[in-house]
Amino acid sequence: MAQVVRAIPRGAVLSYSRVAVLAGIPGRARLVGKLLRHTGGPLPWWRVVRADRTLAEPVAEKQRRKLRAEGVSLKGARIPLAHVLAVGDARLLRALQKTRLRGRAPGRA
């Protein structure tokens, strides 16, 4: 799951449910939220939003600031569709491939 979140490019977002699908745990969007809440380190958690493109309380204001810093502005309470990645987005797939290759043990293909 962390690999998927790290692969989301700056200025883009994915929903909790799409992160779950890409992480191989479809139907576990709430689990993604729980894991993000308890995972430390430099994970760009602010790039994961609700399926309706709104921000989650109680971190919505901090998330809004971080997204704005990456060029994502909200329209009302929602992230514009232009910033939401499709599961098959080429930028995302390239980043996922790079992250997965980095995570492999030496000598493995």
N, C-alpha and C positions, 0 to 999 in steps of 0.2 A: 504494500500500500504506500509506503514511504517513497518508493521508486516512482510511482505514478505521480504523486504530489510534487516531487522534485522535478519531474519532467514537464510540468505545466510552465510554459514560457511567461516571462514578464509581460504584463498587459493583457493577460488572458485568464479565464477562469474555467473550472469544471464543476459540475454538481457532485454532491456526495455520492449519489447513485451511479454516476458515470465513473467516478474514481473506483467504486466498488466493482463495477463490471471489468474495468481494465486491470484491477488487482486480482481478478479471478475469484471474487466473492460476490457474485450478483445477488441483489436483494438484501444486501447488508449495509445500506447507506447509514443507518444509525450507528453501526459498529465503526464505520469510517469516522464519524463525528466523535465518538468516544475515544478512539485511538489518537485522533488529532489533538484532542483536549489533554491527553496524558503523555504525548510524545514530546520529548525535549529535543534540543538541538536546532539547527538552522533549517527547519522544514518550513516552506512557504505556505503555511496553513491558510493564510488570508486569500489564497487563490481558489479556495473551495467554498462554494456557495450552495444555497438551497436550490432545489429543482425549479422553483418559481423565480429564480434569479435574485432573490432577496438575501440580505445578510442575516446571520444568526445572532440573536442576543445571547449572552450579555457582552459579546465582543464586537458588536456591529460598528461602533464608532472607531475603534482601533483598526478594524478591518477596512473600513471606508478610507481612513487616512493612508494606510499602506497601499491600497489599490489606487488611490489618487496619485500617489508618488510614482506609480508605474504607468500612469496615463489612462487609468480606467475611471471614468466619471459615471455616476449613477444618474438615471433618468427617474426622478421621483425616488422610490425606494428600490428600484430594480437595476440590475446590470444590463446595459444594452446588449442585444443579441450579437452584435458585431464582436464582442469580447468573449463570447462563450464558444469554446472549442467543441467541434464535433469529435466523436470517438475516433474517427478515421482521419483526423486532421494531420497533414503531413509533418508539420512542425512538432506536434506531440509524438507522433510515431518515431521520428528521427531521435528525439530526445530520449524516449523510452528505450530505443535500441542502444543508444550510447550508454545509458545508465545500467542497463542489464549487462552489456559487455564488460563494463568496469567492475561489476559485482561478481564476475566469474573467477574461479580459481585459476592461477597460472597454468598454462599448458592445456587448458580445455578450449574446445572450439566453440 
